[in-house]
Amino acid sequence: MTSMRALGRDRCLQLLASVPVGRVVFSMRALPAIRPVNHLVDGNTVVIRSNLGGALASTATQTGAVVVAYEADTFDLDNHTGWTVVVTGTARLILDADRQARYEQLLHPWVDEPMNCVIGIDCDLVTGYELAPA
């Protein structure tokens, strides 16, 4: 049997940084949309790459910032253990050339498409839960 317990902010960010992929949740045409993306965590910012024609980047470009959720998790299906972390915050294009270049060096897209913009998601609200043996 397993139990579920809430995780603190620091532990959530550690766990999020320990995996390379998550899902970004945003609004597209007034409906929720979810995209898998690879990421890195830099302090209180989740960083992803996109292309300017992509739905999230287009929304951020038009509005300057957009509220999103970012979720990542890991589960052991045999033992019914694991964790999930959700970050809710504002996503915006990173326009500072030095930061952009740094993130482009550190974060390489997994898909074979041009990723010509960097998006930072502020970790305004961070929640997480762990399933562990009781």
Solvent accessible surface area in square Angstrom, and as a share of the most:
residue,aa,sasa,rsa
1,M,209,0.93
2,T,42,0.24
3,S,54,0.35
4,M,129,0.58
5,R,134,0.49
6,A,73,0.57
7,L,19,0.10
8,G,49,0.47
9,R,94,0.34
10,D,109,0.57
11,R,112,0.41
12,C,0,0.00
13,L,20,0.10
14,Q,110,0.49
15,L,15,0.07
16,L,0,0.00
17,A,59,0.46
18,S,79,0.51
19,V,28,0.16
20,P,75,0.47
21,V,47,0.27
22,G,0,0.00
23,R,82,0.30
24,V,3,0.01
25,V,44,0.25
26,F,9,0.04
27,S,64,0.41
28,M,57,0.26
29,R,207,0.76
30,A,99,0.77
31,L,120,0.60
32,P,109,0.69
33,A,9,0.07
34,I,99,0.50
35,R,98,0.36
36,P,98,0.62
37,V,31,0.18
38,N,20,0.10
39,H,10,0.05
40,L,33,0.16
41,V,33,0.19
42,D,46,0.24
43,G,57,0.55
44,N,88,0.45
45,T,23,0.13
46,V,0,0.00
47,V,0,0.00
48,I,2,0.01
49,R,38,0.14
50,S,19,0.12
51,N,34,0.18
52,L,88,0.44
53,G,69,0.67
54,G,19,0.19
55,A,32,0.25
56,L,11,0.05
57,A,0,0.00
58,S,34,0.22
59,T,35,0.20
60,A,2,0.01
61,T,82,0.48
62,Q,150,0.67
63,T,91,0.53
64,G,47,0.45
65,A,31,0.24
66,V,23,0.13
67,V,105,0.60
68,V,5,0.03
69,A,24,0.18
70,Y,0,0.00
71,E,31,0.14
72,A,0,0.00
73,D,45,0.23
74,T,64,0.37
75,F,90,0.37
76,D,55,0.28
77,L,148,0.74
78,D,132,0.68
79,N,96,0.49
80,H,124,0.55
81,T,29,0.17
82,G,14,0.13
83,W,25,0.09
84,T,36,0.21
85,V,0,0.00
86,V,51,0.29
87,V,0,0.00
88,T,44,0.25
89,G,4,0.04
90,T,28,0.16
91,A,0,0.00
92,R,102,0.37
93,L,32,0.16
94,I,9,0.04
95,L,138,0.69
96,D,74,0.39
97,A,74,0.57
98,D,116,0.60
99,R,106,0.39
100,Q,48,0.21
101,A,54,0.42
102,R,118,0.43
103,Y,3,0.01
104,E,59,0.27
105,Q,136,0.60
106,L,100,0.50
107,L,10,0.05
108,H,118,0.53
109,P,42,0.27
110,W,171,0.60
111,V,82,0.47
112,D,151,0.78
113,E,96,0.43
114,P,105,0.66
115,M,32,0.14
116,N,86,0.44
117,C,5,0.03
118,V,0,0.00
119,I,0,0.00
120,G,4,0.04
121,I,0,0.00
122,D,46,0.24
123,C,7,0.04
124,D,94,0.49
125,L,106,0.53
126,V,18,0.10
127,T,57,0.33
128,G,2,0.02
129,Y,93,0.35
130,E,34,0.15
131,L,52,0.26
132,A,24,0.19
133,P,103,0.64
134,A,102,0.79
